[in-house]
Each structure stands twice: as structure tokens, then as C-alpha cells.
Amino acid sequence: GSSPVTAGIYFVSFIMLGTMIMLNLFIGVITSSMAEMHAEIDKVKEESNPNPALHDLAVIEQQLHKLRQTIQASQHTQREAT
């Protein structure tokens, strides 16, 4: 027959194994959902900005405009000083 100690060891190992399997499935579902979410976010970003070079160009143009304003203000200040 089986002793109570063997039954206890079997029961605890069965519960631990079942818990590990369920935890693994849960983590797999969460990981899969997050991967799908990131893929959708990347797709939306690509659709909203199909050409990243255009965005970079717009940023550079804004910086150039600010630089021109700074230079003009500096020149204006120098003219007033002289």
C-alpha cells in the first residue's frame, strides 16, 4: 500500500506542478497580449507618420527658424549698442 507520507508528497508535488503550469499559461497569455499591443502601437505610429524623414525635416526646420530668430535678435541688439 501507500503510506501517508508518500500520499502527502504526491499531493504537494501535484499541487505545485499544477500551480506552475497554470502560472506559466497565465504569463504566456499576458506576454502574448503585450506583444500584440506593441505591434498595434507600432502600426498606428507608422500610419500616422509614414515617412520619418519628413518628421526629422520638420524638426530641423523648426530649429533653423529659432536659430534665425536668435541671430536676428542678436544683430538688432548689437545695432542698438553701437
mmCIF file of the N, C-alpha and C atoms, coordinates in Angstrom:
data_MODEL
# 
_entry.id   MODEL 
# 
loop_
_atom_site.group_PDB 
_atom_site.id 
_atom_site.type_symbol 
_atom_site.label_atom_id 
_atom_site.label_alt_id 
_atom_site.label_comp_id 
_atom_site.label_asym_id 
_atom_site.label_entity_id 
_atom_site.label_seq_id 
_atom_site.pdbx_PDB_ins_code 
_atom_site.Cartn_x 
_atom_site.Cartn_y 
_atom_site.Cartn_z 
_atom_site.occupancy 
_atom_site.B_iso_or_equiv 
_atom_site.pdbx_formal_charge 
_atom_site.auth_seq_id 
_atom_site.auth_comp_id 
_atom_site.auth_asym_id 
_atom_site.auth_atom_id 
_atom_site.pdbx_PDB_model_num 
ATOM 1   N N  . GLY A 1 1  ? 0.781  -1.177  0.000   1.00 0.00 ? 1  GLY A N  1 
ATOM 2   C CA . GLY A 1 1  ? 0.000  0.000   0.000   1.00 0.00 ? 1  GLY A CA 1 
ATOM 3   C C  . GLY A 1 1  ? 0.828  1.248   0.000   1.00 0.00 ? 1  GLY A C  1 
ATOM 4   N N  . SER A 1 2  ? 0.154  2.270   0.224   1.00 0.00 ? 2  SER A N  1 
ATOM 5   C CA . SER A 1 2  ? 0.810  3.573   0.222   1.00 0.00 ? 2  SER A CA 1 
ATOM 6   C C  . SER A 1 2  ? 0.790  4.150   1.627   1.00 0.00 ? 2  SER A C  1 
ATOM 7   N N  . SER A 1 3  ? 1.855  4.764   1.977   1.00 0.00 ? 3  SER A N  1 
ATOM 8   C CA . SER A 1 3  ? 1.942  5.355   3.309   1.00 0.00 ? 3  SER A CA 1 
ATOM 9   C C  . SER A 1 3  ? 1.431  6.799   3.265   1.00 0.00 ? 3  SER A C  1 
ATOM 10  N N  . PRO A 1 4  ? 1.028  7.328   4.394   1.00 0.00 ? 4  PRO A N  1 
ATOM 11  C CA . PRO A 1 4  ? 0.558  8.719   4.426   1.00 0.00 ? 4  PRO A CA 1 
ATOM 12  C C  . PRO A 1 4  ? 1.628  9.725   3.995   1.00 0.00 ? 4  PRO A C  1 
ATOM 13  N N  . VAL A 1 5  ? 2.889  9.399   4.248   1.00 0.00 ? 5  VAL A N  1 
ATOM 14  C CA . VAL A 1 5  ? 3.972  10.306  3.836   1.00 0.00 ? 5  VAL A CA 1 
ATOM 15  C C  . VAL A 1 5  ? 4.059  10.368  2.313   1.00 0.00 ? 5  VAL A C  1 
ATOM 16  N N  . THR A 1 6  ? 3.959  9.206   1.664   1.00 0.00 ? 6  THR A N  1 
ATOM 17  C CA . THR A 1 6  ? 4.010  9.160   0.202   1.00 0.00 ? 6  THR A CA 1 
ATOM 18  C C  . THR A 1 6  ? 2.818  9.912   -0.390  1.00 0.00 ? 6  THR A C  1 
ATOM 19  N N  . ALA A 1 7  ? 1.656  9.743   0.205   1.00 0.00 ? 7  ALA A N  1 
ATOM 20  C CA . ALA A 1 7  ? 0.466  10.437  -0.279  1.00 0.00 ? 7  ALA A CA 1 
ATOM 21  C C  . ALA A 1 7  ? 0.638  11.941  -0.116  1.00 0.00 ? 7  ALA A C  1 
ATOM 22  N N  . GLY A 1 8  ? 1.199  12.384  0.991   1.00 0.00 ? 8  GLY A N  1 
ATOM 23  C CA . GLY A 1 8  ? 1.435  13.810  1.219   1.00 0.00 ? 8  GLY A CA 1 
ATOM 24  C C  . GLY A 1 8  ? 2.409  14.396  0.216   1.00 0.00 ? 8  GLY A C  1 
ATOM 25  N N  . ILE A 1 9  ? 3.500  13.661  -0.025  1.00 0.00 ? 9  ILE A N  1 
ATOM 26  C CA . ILE A 1 9  ? 4.494  14.116  -1.004  1.00 0.00 ? 9  ILE A CA 1 
ATOM 27  C C  . ILE A 1 9  ? 3.865  14.193  -2.395  1.00 0.00 ? 9  ILE A C  1 
ATOM 28  N N  . TYR A 1 10 ? 3.076  13.174  -2.759  1.00 0.00 ? 10 TYR A N  1 
ATOM 29  C CA . TYR A 1 10 ? 2.410  13.164  -4.059  1.00 0.00 ? 10 TYR A CA 1 
ATOM 30  C C  . TYR A 1 10 ? 1.444  14.344  -4.170  1.00 0.00 ? 10 TYR A C  1 
ATOM 31  N N  . PHE A 1 11 ? 0.642  14.577  -3.139  1.00 0.00 ? 11 PHE A N  1 
ATOM 32  C CA . PHE A 1 11 ? -0.345 15.656  -3.156  1.00 0.00 ? 11 PHE A CA 1 
ATOM 33  C C  . PHE A 1 11 ? 0.336  17.015  -3.298  1.00 0.00 ? 11 PHE A C  1 
ATOM 34  N N  . VAL A 1 12 ? 1.366  17.271  -2.506  1.00 0.00 ? 12 VAL A N  1 
ATOM 35  C CA . VAL A 1 12 ? 2.070  18.560  -2.560  1.00 0.00 ? 12 VAL A CA 1 
ATOM 36  C C  . VAL A 1 12 ? 2.739  18.751  -3.914  1.00 0.00 ? 12 VAL A C  1 
ATOM 37  N N  . SER A 1 13 ? 3.399  17.699  -4.432  1.00 0.00 ? 13 SER A N  1 
ATOM 38  C CA . SER A 1 13 ? 4.058  17.829  -5.734  1.00 0.00 ? 13 SER A CA 1 
ATOM 39  C C  . SER A 1 13 ? 3.024  18.037  -6.846  1.00 0.00 ? 13 SER A C  1 
ATOM 40  N N  . PHE A 1 14 ? 1.871  17.359  -6.742  1.00 0.00 ? 14 PHE A N  1 
ATOM 41  C CA . PHE A 1 14 ? 0.809  17.526  -7.742  1.00 0.00 ? 14 PHE A CA 1 
ATOM 42  C C  . PHE A 1 14 ? 0.278  18.965  -7.731  1.00 0.00 ? 14 PHE A C  1 
ATOM 43  N N  . ILE A 1 15 ? 0.040  19.509  -6.569  1.00 0.00 ? 15 ILE A N  1 
ATOM 44  C CA . ILE A 1 15 ? -0.454 20.879  -6.448  1.00 0.00 ? 15 ILE A CA 1 
ATOM 45  C C  . ILE A 1 15 ? 0.597  21.870  -6.960  1.00 0.00 ? 15 ILE A C  1 
ATOM 46  N N  . MET A 1 16 ? 1.852  21.668  -6.604  1.00 0.00 ? 16 MET A N  1 
ATOM 47  C CA . MET A 1 16 ? 2.923  22.573  -7.048  1.00 0.00 ? 16 MET A CA 1 
ATOM 48  C C  . MET A 1 16 ? 3.064  22.531  -8.567  1.00 0.00 ? 16 MET A C  1 
ATOM 49  N N  . LEU A 1 17 ? 3.045  21.322  -9.143  1.00 0.00 ? 17 LEU A N  1 
ATOM 50  C CA . LEU A 1 17 ? 3.161  21.197  -10.595 1.00 0.00 ? 17 LEU A CA 1 
ATOM 51  C C  . LEU A 1 17 ? 1.975  21.859  -11.291 1.00 0.00 ? 17 LEU A C  1 
ATOM 52  N N  . GLY A 1 18 ? 0.776  21.626  -10.794 1.00 0.00 ? 18 GLY A N  1 
ATOM 53  C CA . GLY A 1 18 ? -0.414 22.252  -11.377 1.00 0.00 ? 18 GLY A CA 1 
ATOM 54  C C  . GLY A 1 18 ? -0.365 23.768  -11.280 1.00 0.00 ? 18 GLY A C  1 
ATOM 55  N N  . THR A 1 19 ? 0.116  24.273  -10.144 1.00 0.00 ? 19 THR A N  1 
ATOM 56  C CA . THR A 1 19 ? 0.239  25.711  -9.963  1.00 0.00 ? 19 THR A CA 1 
ATOM 57  C C  . THR A 1 19 ? 1.252  26.298  -10.933 1.00 0.00 ? 19 THR A C  1 
ATOM 58  N N  . MET A 1 20 ? 2.364  25.624  -11.111 1.00 0.00 ? 20 MET A N  1 
ATOM 59  C CA . MET A 1 20 ? 3.390  26.104  -12.040 1.00 0.00 ? 20 MET A CA 1 
ATOM 60  C C  . MET A 1 20 ? 2.859  26.130  -13.477 1.00 0.00 ? 20 MET A C  1 
ATOM 61  N N  . ILE A 1 21 ? 2.122  25.102  -13.858 1.00 0.00 ? 21 ILE A N  1 
ATOM 62  C CA . ILE A 1 21 ? 1.557  25.056  -15.212 1.00 0.00 ? 21 ILE A CA 1 
ATOM 63  C C  . ILE A 1 21 ? 0.564  26.200  -15.418 1.00 0.00 ? 21 ILE A C  1 
ATOM 64  N N  . MET A 1 22 ? -0.317 26.422  -14.452 1.00 0.00 ? 22 MET A N  1 
ATOM 65  C CA . MET A 1 22 ? -1.305 27.500  -14.578 1.00 0.00 ? 22 MET A CA 1 
ATOM 66  C C  . MET A 1 22 ? -0.611 28.871  -14.613 1.00 0.00 ? 22 MET A C  1 
ATOM 67  N N  . LEU A 1 23 ? 0.403  29.059  -13.793 1.00 0.00 ? 23 LEU A N  1 
ATOM 68  C CA . LEU A 1 23 ? 1.151  30.312  -13.788 1.00 0.00 ? 23 LEU A CA 1 
ATOM 69  C C  . LEU A 1 23 ? 1.840  30.530  -15.127 1.00 0.00 ? 23 LEU A C  1 
ATOM 70  N N  . ASN A 1 24 ? 2.416  29.466  -15.677 1.00 0.00 ? 24 ASN A N  1 
ATOM 71  C CA . ASN A 1 24 ? 3.069  29.560  -16.973 1.00 0.00 ? 24 ASN A CA 1 
ATOM 72  C C  . ASN A 1 24 ? 2.064  29.947  -18.063 1.00 0.00 ? 24 ASN A C  1 
ATOM 73  N N  . LEU A 1 25 ? 0.883  29.363  -18.054 1.00 0.00 ? 25 LEU A N  1 
ATOM 74  C CA . LEU A 1 25 ? -0.148 29.718  -19.030 1.00 0.00 ? 25 LEU A CA 1 
ATOM 75  C C  . LEU A 1 25 ? -0.578 31.177  -18.871 1.00 0.00 ? 25 LEU A C  1 
ATOM 76  N N  . PHE A 1 26 ? -0.762 31.620  -17.660 1.00 0.00 ? 26 PHE A N  1 
ATOM 77  C CA . PHE A 1 26 ? -1.167 32.992  -17.382 1.00 0.00 ? 26 PHE A CA 1 
ATOM 78  C C  . PHE A 1 26 ? -0.109 33.977  -17.895 1.00 0.00 ? 26 PHE A C  1 
ATOM 79  N N  . ILE A 1 27 ? 1.149  33.700  -17.594 1.00 0.00 ? 27 ILE A N  1 
ATOM 80  C CA . ILE A 1 27 ? 2.229  34.576  -18.055 1.00 0.00 ? 27 ILE A CA 1 
ATOM 81  C C  . ILE A 1 27 ? 2.310  34.560  -19.581 1.00 0.00 ? 27 ILE A C  1 
ATOM 82  N N  . GLY A 1 28 ? 2.085  33.427  -20.197 1.00 0.00 ? 28 GLY A N  1 
ATOM 83  C CA . GLY A 1 28 ? 2.080  33.341  -21.662 1.00 0.00 ? 28 GLY A CA 1 
ATOM 84  C C  . GLY A 1 28 ? 0.998  34.194  -22.287 1.00 0.00 ? 28 GLY A C  1 
ATOM 85  N N  . VAL A 1 29 ? -0.182 34.178  -21.704 1.00 0.00 ? 29 VAL A N  1 
ATOM 86  C CA . VAL A 1 29 ? -1.286 34.997  -22.225 1.00 0.00 ? 29 VAL A CA 1 
ATOM 87  C C  . VAL A 1 29 ? -0.957 36.474  -22.080 1.00 0.00 ? 29 VAL A C  1 
ATOM 88  N N  . ILE A 1 30 ? -0.438 36.881  -20.941 1.00 0.00 ? 30 ILE A N  1 
ATOM 89  C CA . ILE A 1 30 ? -0.074 38.278  -20.715 1.00 0.00 ? 30 ILE A CA 1 
ATOM 90  C C  . ILE A 1 30 ? 1.011  38.718  -21.698 1.00 0.00 ? 30 ILE A C  1 
ATOM 91  N N  . THR A 1 31 ? 2.037  37.893  -21.872 1.00 0.00 ? 31 THR A N  1 
ATOM 92  C CA . THR A 1 31 ? 3.123  38.224  -22.796 1.00 0.00 ? 31 THR A CA 1 
ATOM 93  C C  . THR A 1 31 ? 2.610  38.343  -24.224 1.00 0.00 ? 31 THR A C  1 
ATOM 94  N N  . SER A 1 32 ? 1.760  37.428  -24.628 1.00 0.00 ? 32 SER A N  1 
ATOM 95  C CA . SER A 1 32 ? 1.195  37.466  -25.977 1.00 0.00 ? 32 SER A CA 1 
ATOM 96  C C  . SER A 1 32 ? 0.349  38.720  -26.181 1.00 0.00 ? 32 SER A C  1 
ATOM 97  N N  . SER A 1 33 ? -0.443 39.076  -25.199 1.00 0.00 ? 33 SER A N  1 
ATOM 98  C CA . SER A 1 33 ? -1.279 40.278  -25.302 1.00 0.00 ? 33 SER A CA 1 
ATOM 99  C C  . SER A 1 33 ? -0.419 41.527  -25.407 1.00 0.00 ? 33 SER A C  1 
ATOM 100 N N  . MET A 1 34 ? 0.639  41.589  -24.630 1.00 0.00 ? 34 MET A N  1 
ATOM 101 C CA . MET A 1 34 ? 1.514  42.754  -24.690 1.00 0.00 ? 34 MET A CA 1 
ATOM 102 C C  . MET A 1 34 ? 2.224  42.841  -26.030 1.00 0.00 ? 34 MET A C  1 
ATOM 103 N N  . ALA A 1 35 ? 2.618  41.718  -26.599 1.00 0.00 ? 35 ALA A N  1 
ATOM 104 C CA . ALA A 1 35 ? 3.273  41.720  -27.912 1.00 0.00 ? 35 ALA A CA 1 
ATOM 105 C C  . ALA A 1 35 ? 2.313  42.225  -28.982 1.00 0.00 ? 35 ALA A C  1 
ATOM 106 N N  . GLU A 1 36 ? 1.055  41.780  -28.927 1.00 0.00 ? 36 GLU A N  1 
ATOM 107 C CA . GLU A 1 36 ? 0.052  42.262  -29.883 1.00 0.00 ? 36 GLU A CA 1 
ATOM 108 C C  . GLU A 1 36 ? -0.183 43.755  -29.719 1.00 0.00 ? 36 GLU A C  1 
ATOM 109 N N  . MET A 1 37 ? -0.238 44.220  -28.479 1.00 0.00 ? 37 MET A N  1 
ATOM 110 C CA . MET A 1 37 ? -0.456 45.636  -28.216 1.00 0.00 ? 37 MET A CA 1 
ATOM 111 C C  . MET A 1 37 ? 0.690  46.474  -28.792 1.00 0.00 ? 37 MET A C  1 
ATOM 112 N N  . HIS A 1 38 ? 1.932  46.035  -28.584 1.00 0.00 ? 38 HIS A N  1 
ATOM 113 C CA . HIS A 1 38 ? 3.074  46.766  -29.118 1.00 0.00 ? 38 HIS A CA 1 
ATOM 114 C C  . HIS A 1 38 ? 3.057  46.763  -30.642 1.00 0.00 ? 38 HIS A C  1 
ATOM 115 N N  . ALA A 1 39 ? 2.649  45.662  -31.251 1.00 0.00 ? 39 ALA A N  1 
ATOM 116 C CA . ALA A 1 39 ? 2.557  45.605  -32.710 1.00 0.00 ? 39 ALA A CA 1 
ATOM 117 C C  . ALA A 1 39 ? 1.512  46.591  -33.222 1.00 0.00 ? 39 ALA A C  1 
ATOM 118 N N  . GLU A 1 40 ? 0.374  46.677  -32.540 1.00 0.00 ? 40 GLU A N  1 
ATOM 119 C CA . GLU A 1 40 ? -0.661 47.633  -32.947 1.00 0.00 ? 40 GLU A CA 1 
ATOM 120 C C  . GLU A 1 40 ? -0.178 49.064  -32.781 1.00 0.00 ? 40 GLU A C  1 
ATOM 121 N N  . ILE A 1 41 ? 0.531  49.347  -31.690 1.00 0.00 ? 41 ILE A N  1 
ATOM 122 C CA . ILE A 1 41 ? 1.052  50.703  -31.470 1.00 0.00 ? 41 ILE A CA 1 
ATOM 123 C C  . ILE A 1 41 ? 2.042  51.064  -32.571 1.00 0.00 ? 41 ILE A C  1 
ATOM 124 N N  . ASP A 1 42 ? 2.930  50.143  -32.922 1.00 0.00 ? 42 ASP A N  1 
ATOM 125 C CA . ASP A 1 42 ? 3.891  50.401  -33.996 1.00 0.00 ? 42 ASP A CA 1 
ATOM 126 C C  . ASP A 1 42 ? 3.185  50.637  -35.321 1.00 0.00 ? 42 ASP A C  1 
ATOM 127 N N  . LYS A 1 43 ? 2.118  49.872  -35.573 1.00 0.00 ? 43 LYS A N  1 
ATOM 128 C CA . LYS A 1 43 ? 1.357  50.041  -36.818 1.00 0.00 ? 43 LYS A CA 1 
ATOM 129 C C  . LYS A 1 43 ? 0.698  51.410  -36.866 1.00 0.00 ? 43 LYS A C  1 
ATOM 130 N N  . VAL A 1 44 ? 0.119  51.850  -35.755 1.00 0.00 ? 44 VAL A N  1 
ATOM 131 C CA . VAL A 1 44 ? -0.520 53.165  -35.698 1.00 0.00 ? 44 VAL A CA 1 
ATOM 132 C C  . VAL A 1 44 ? 0.519  54.263  -35.891 1.00 0.00 ? 44 VAL A C  1 
ATOM 133 N N  . LYS A 1 45 ? 1.695  54.106  -35.290 1.00 0.00 ? 45 LYS A N  1 
ATOM 134 C CA . LYS A 1 45 ? 2.754  55.100  -35.459 1.00 0.00 ? 45 LYS A CA 1 
ATOM 135 C C  . LYS A 1 45 ? 3.182  55.185  -36.917 1.00 0.00 ? 45 LYS A C  1 
ATOM 136 N N  . GLU A 1 46 ? 3.307  54.049  -37.586 1.00 0.00 ? 46 GLU A N  1 
ATOM 137 C CA . GLU A 1 46 ? 3.704  54.045  -38.995 1.00 0.00 ? 46 GLU A CA 1 
ATOM 138 C C  . GLU A 1 46 ? 2.638  54.694  -39.866 1.00 0.00 ? 46 GLU A C  1 
ATOM 139 N N  . GLU A 1 47 ? 1.367  54.443  -39.547 1.00 0.00 ? 47 GLU A N  1 
ATOM 140 C CA . GLU A 1 47 ? 0.285  55.032  -40.340 1.00 0.00 ? 47 GLU A CA 1 
ATOM 141 C C  . GLU A 1 47 ? 0.194  56.539  -40.131 1.00 0.00 ? 47 GLU A C  1 
ATOM 142 N N  . SER A 1 48 ? 0.409  56.996  -38.900 1.00 0.00 ? 48 SER A N  1 
ATOM 143 C CA . SER A 1 48 ? 0.295  58.421  -38.629 1.00 0.00 ? 48 SER A CA 1 
ATOM 144 C C  . SER A 1 48 ? 1.500  59.192  -39.163 1.00 0.00 ? 48 SER A C  1 
ATOM 145 N N  . ASN A 1 49 ? 2.640  58.557  -39.272 1.00 0.00 ? 49 ASN A N  1 
ATOM 146 C CA . ASN A 1 49 ? 3.841  59.206  -39.781 1.00 0.00 ? 49 ASN A CA 1 
ATOM 147 C C  . ASN A 1 49 ? 4.527  58.250  -40.752 1.00 0.00 ? 49 ASN A C  1 
ATOM 148 N N  . PRO A 1 50 ? 4.041  58.204  -42.012 1.00 0.00 ? 50 PRO A N  1 
ATOM 149 C CA . PRO A 1 50 ? 4.554  57.199  -42.933 1.00 0.00 ? 50 PRO A CA 1 
ATOM 150 C C  . PRO A 1 50 ? 6.025  57.402  -43.299 1.00 0.00 ? 50 PRO A C  1 
ATOM 151 N N  . ASN A 1 51 ? 6.494  58.653  -43.223 1.00 0.00 ? 51 ASN A N  1 
ATOM 152 C CA . ASN A 1 51 ? 7.884  58.906  -43.595 1.00 0.00 ? 51 ASN A CA 1 
ATOM 153 C C  . ASN A 1 51 ? 8.590  59.620  -42.459 1.00 0.00 ? 51 ASN A C  1 
ATOM 154 N N  . PRO A 1 52 ? 9.405  58.916  -41.679 1.00 0.00 ? 52 PRO A N  1 
ATOM 155 C CA . PRO A 1 52 ? 10.068 59.549  -40.545 1.00 0.00 ? 52 PRO A CA 1 
ATOM 156 C C  . PRO A 1 52 ? 11.027 60.662  -40.971 1.00 0.00 ? 52 PRO A C  1 
ATOM 157 N N  . ALA A 1 53 ? 11.519 60.605  -42.217 1.00 0.00 ? 53 ALA A N  1 
ATOM 158 C CA . ALA A 1 53 ? 12.424 61.655  -42.691 1.00 0.00 ? 53 ALA A CA 1 
ATOM 159 C C  . ALA A 1 53 ? 11.700 62.992  -42.751 1.00 0.00 ? 53 ALA A C  1 
ATOM 160 N N  . LEU A 1 54 ? 10.411 62.983  -43.099 1.00 0.00 ? 54 LEU A N  1 
ATOM 161 C CA . LEU A 1 54 ? 9.642  64.231  -43.128 1.00 0.00 ? 54 LEU A CA 1 
ATOM 162 C C  . LEU A 1 54 ? 9.525  64.827  -41.737 1.00 0.00 ? 54 LEU A C  1 
ATOM 163 N N  . HIS A 1 55 ? 9.345  63.973  -40.749 1.00 0.00 ? 55 HIS A N  1 
ATOM 164 C CA . HIS A 1 55 ? 9.263  64.459  -39.372 1.00 0.00 ? 55 HIS A CA 1 
ATOM 165 C C  . HIS A 1 55 ? 10.601 65.072  -38.962 1.00 0.00 ? 55 HIS A C  1 
ATOM 166 N N  . ASP A 1 56 ? 11.699 64.392  -39.289 1.00 0.00 ? 56 ASP A N  1 
ATOM 167 C CA . ASP A 1 56 ? 13.021 64.918  -38.968 1.00 0.00 ? 56 ASP A CA 1 
ATOM 168 C C  . ASP A 1 56 ? 13.256 66.253  -39.666 1.00 0.00 ? 56 ASP A C  1 
ATOM 169 N N  . LEU A 1 57 ? 12.816 66.352  -40.909 1.00 0.00 ? 57 LEU A N  1 
ATOM 170 C CA . LEU A 1 57 ? 12.966 67.596  -41.653 1.00 0.00 ? 57 LEU A CA 1 
ATOM 171 C C  . LEU A 1 57 ? 12.183 68.727  -41.000 1.00 0.00 ? 57 LEU A C  1 
ATOM 172 N N  . ALA A 1 58 ? 10.984 68.441  -40.539 1.00 0.00 ? 58 ALA A N  1 
ATOM 173 C CA . ALA A 1 58 ? 10.179 69.454  -39.864 1.00 0.00 ? 58 ALA A CA 1 
ATOM 174 C C  . ALA A 1 58 ? 10.851 69.915  -38.578 1.00 0.00 ? 58 ALA A C  1 
ATOM 175 N N  . VAL A 1 59 ? 11.442 69.002  -37.835 1.00 0.00 ? 59 VAL A N  1 
ATOM 176 C CA . VAL A 1 59 ? 12.150 69.362  -36.602 1.00 0.00 ? 59 VAL A CA 1 
ATOM 177 C C  . VAL A 1 59 ? 13.347 70.249  -36.920 1.00 0.00 ? 59 VAL A C  1 
ATOM 178 N N  . ILE A 1 60 ? 14.090 69.893  -37.958 1.00 0.00 ? 60 ILE A N  1 
ATOM 179 C CA . ILE A 1 60 ? 15.252 70.688  -38.352 1.00 0.00 ? 60 ILE A CA 1 
ATOM 180 C C  . ILE A 1 60 ? 14.818 72.086  -38.800 1.00 0.00 ? 60 ILE A C  1 
ATOM 181 N N  . GLU A 1 61 ? 13.714 72.173  -39.536 1.00 0.00 ? 61 GLU A N  1 
ATOM 182 C CA . GLU A 1 61 ? 13.212 73.479  -39.968 1.00 0.00 ? 61 GLU A CA 1 
ATOM 183 C C  . GLU A 1 61 ? 12.816 74.340  -38.770 1.00 0.00 ? 61 GLU A C  1 
ATOM 184 N N  . GLN A 1 62 ? 12.204 73.743  -37.764 1.00 0.00 ? 62 GLN A N  1 
ATOM 185 C CA . GLN A 1 62 ? 11.841 74.498  -36.558 1.00 0.00 ? 62 GLN A CA 1 
ATOM 186 C C  . GLN A 1 62 ? 13.089 75.001  -35.850 1.00 0.00 ? 62 GLN A C  1 
ATOM 187 N N  . GLN A 1 63 ? 14.092 74.159  -35.748 1.00 0.00 ? 63 GLN A N  1 
ATOM 188 C CA . GLN A 1 63 ? 15.334 74.571  -35.095 1.00 0.00 ? 63 GLN A CA 1 
ATOM 189 C C  . GLN A 1 63 ? 16.016 75.691  -35.880 1.00 0.00 ? 63 GLN A C  1 
ATOM 190 N N  . LEU A 1 64 ? 15.996 75.588  -37.198 1.00 0.00 ? 64 LEU A N  1 
ATOM 191 C CA . LEU A 1 64 ? 16.585 76.612  -38.050 1.00 0.00 ? 64 LEU A CA 1 
ATOM 192 C C  . LEU A 1 64 ? 15.850 77.938  -37.890 1.00 0.00 ? 64 LEU A C  1 
ATOM 193 N N  . HIS A 1 65 ? 14.544 77.895  -37.808 1.00 0.00 ? 65 HIS A N  1 
ATOM 194 C CA . HIS A 1 65 ? 13.747 79.104  -37.613 1.00 0.00 ? 65 HIS A CA 1 
ATOM 195 C C  . HIS A 1 65 ? 14.097 79.768  -36.281 1.00 0.00 ? 65 HIS A C  1 
ATOM 196 N N  . LYS A 1 66 ? 14.204 78.974  -35.210 1.00 0.00 ? 66 LYS A N  1 
ATOM 197 C CA . LYS A 1 66 ? 14.576 79.519  -33.899 1.00 0.00 ? 66 LYS A CA 1 
ATOM 198 C C  . LYS A 1 66 ? 15.972 80.130  -33.940 1.00 0.00 ? 66 LYS A C  1 
ATOM 199 N N  . LEU A 1 67 ? 16.895 79.462  -34.642 1.00 0.00 ? 67 LEU A N  1 
ATOM 200 C CA . LEU A 1 67 ? 18.259 79.965  -34.747 1.00 0.00 ? 67 LEU A CA 1 
ATOM 201 C C  . LEU A 1 67 ? 18.280 81.297  -35.495 1.00 0.00 ? 67 LEU A C  1 
ATOM 202 N N  . ARG A 1 68 ? 17.508 81.410  -36.571 1.00 0.00 ? 68 ARG A N  1 
ATOM 203 C CA . ARG A 1 68 ? 17.428 82.675  -37.311 1.00 0.00 ? 68 ARG A CA 1 
ATOM 204 C C  . ARG A 1 68 ? 16.895 83.791  -36.420 1.00 0.00 ? 68 ARG A C  1 
ATOM 205 N N  . GLN A 1 69 ? 15.863 83.486  -35.630 1.00 0.00 ? 69 GLN A N  1 
ATOM 206 C CA . GLN A 1 69 ? 15.313 84.495  -34.738 1.00 0.00 ? 69 GLN A CA 1 
ATOM 207 C C  . GLN A 1 69 ? 16.357 84.936  -33.717 1.00 0.00 ? 69 GLN A C  1 
ATOM 208 N N  . THR A 1 70 ? 17.122 83.989  -33.193 1.00 0.00 ? 70 THR A N  1 
ATOM 209 C CA . THR A 1 70 ? 18.157 84.316  -32.216 1.00 0.00 ? 70 THR A CA 1 
ATOM 210 C C  . THR A 1 70 ? 19.228 85.200  -32.845 1.00 0.00 ? 70 THR A C  1 
ATOM 211 N N  . ILE A 1 71 ? 19.638 84.872  -34.060 1.00 0.00 ? 71 ILE A N  1 
ATOM 212 C CA . ILE A 1 71 ? 20.663 85.663  -34.747 1.00 0.00 ? 71 ILE A CA 1 
ATOM 213 C C  . ILE A 1 71 ? 20.144 87.073  -35.030 1.00 0.00 ? 71 ILE A C  1 
ATOM 214 N N  . GLN A 1 72 ? 18.904 87.171  -35.508 1.00 0.00 ? 72 GLN A N  1 
ATOM 215 C CA . GLN A 1 72 ? 18.336 88.490  -35.800 1.00 0.00 ? 72 GLN A CA 1 
ATOM 216 C C  . GLN A 1 72 ? 18.228 89.327  -34.533 1.00 0.00 ? 72 GLN A C  1 
ATOM 217 N N  . ALA A 1 73 ? 17.819 88.719  -33.445 1.00 0.00 ? 73 ALA A N  1 
ATOM 218 C CA . ALA A 1 73 ? 17.712 89.453  -32.179 1.00 0.00 ? 73 ALA A CA 1 
ATOM 219 C C  . ALA A 1 73 ? 19.094 89.899  -31.716 1.00 0.00 ? 73 ALA A C  1 
ATOM 220 N N  . SER A 1 74 ? 20.091 89.064  -31.908 1.00 0.00 ? 74 SER A N  1 
ATOM 221 C CA . SER A 1 74 ? 21.455 89.405  -31.519 1.00 0.00 ? 74 SER A CA 1 
ATOM 222 C C  . SER A 1 74 ? 21.973 90.560  -32.367 1.00 0.00 ? 74 SER A C  1 
ATOM 223 N N  . GLN A 1 75 ? 21.702 90.523  -33.668 1.00 0.00 ? 75 GLN A N  1 
ATOM 224 C CA . GLN A 1 75 ? 22.135 91.602  -34.557 1.00 0.00 ? 75 GLN A CA 1 
ATOM 225 C C  . GLN A 1 75 ? 21.427 92.907  -34.206 1.00 0.00 ? 75 GLN A C  1 
ATOM 226 N N  . HIS A 1 76 ? 20.159 92.815  -33.886 1.00 0.00 ? 76 HIS A N  1 
ATOM 227 C CA . HIS A 1 76 ? 19.397 94.001  -33.519 1.00 0.00 ? 76 HIS A CA 1 
ATOM 228 C C  . HIS A 1 76 ? 19.954 94.625  -32.255 1.00 0.00 ? 76 HIS A C  1 
ATOM 229 N N  . THR A 1 77 ? 20.313 93.761  -31.296 1.00 0.00 ? 77 THR A N  1 
ATOM 230 C CA . THR A 1 77 ? 20.884 94.239  -30.037 1.00 0.00 ? 77 THR A CA 1 
ATOM 231 C C  . THR A 1 77 ? 22.235 94.902  -30.280 1.00 0.00 ? 77 THR A C  1 
ATOM 232 N N  . GLN A 1 78 ? 23.047 94.344  -31.172 1.00 0.00 ? 78 GLN A N  1 
ATOM 233 C CA . GLN A 1 78 ? 24.354 94.921  -31.472 1.00 0.00 ? 78 GLN A CA 1 
ATOM 234 C C  . GLN A 1 78 ? 24.201 96.275  -32.167 1.00 0.00 ? 78 GLN A C  1 
ATOM 235 N N  . ARG A 1 79 ? 23.223 96.419  -33.049 1.00 0.00 ? 79 ARG A N  1 
ATOM 236 C CA . ARG A 1 79 ? 22.993 97.688  -33.753 1.00 0.00 ? 79 ARG A CA 1 
ATOM 237 C C  . ARG A 1 79 ? 22.603 98.784  -32.765 1.00 0.00 ? 79 ARG A C  1 
ATOM 238 N N  . GLU A 1 80 ? 21.782 98.405  -31.788 1.00 0.00 ? 80 GLU A N  1 
ATOM 239 C CA . GLU A 1 80 ? 21.349 99.390  -30.799 1.00 0.00 ? 80 GLU A CA 1 
ATOM 240 C C  . GLU A 1 80 ? 22.505 99.813  -29.907 1.00 0.00 ? 80 GLU A C  1 
ATOM 241 N N  . ALA A 1 81 ? 23.439 98.904  -29.659 1.00 0.00 ? 81 ALA A N  1 
ATOM 242 C CA . ALA A 1 81 ? 24.570 99.205  -28.783 1.00 0.00 ? 81 ALA A CA 1 
ATOM 243 C C  . ALA A 1 81 ? 25.550 100.147 -29.456 1.00 0.00 ? 81 ALA A C  1 
ATOM 244 N N  . THR A 1 82 ? 25.629 100.113 -30.790 1.00 0.00 ? 82 THR A N  1 
ATOM 245 C CA . THR A 1 82 ? 26.594 100.971 -31.480 1.00 0.00 ? 82 THR A CA 1 
ATOM 246 C C  . THR A 1 82 ? 26.000 102.267 -31.941 1.00 0.00 ? 82 THR A C  1 
# 
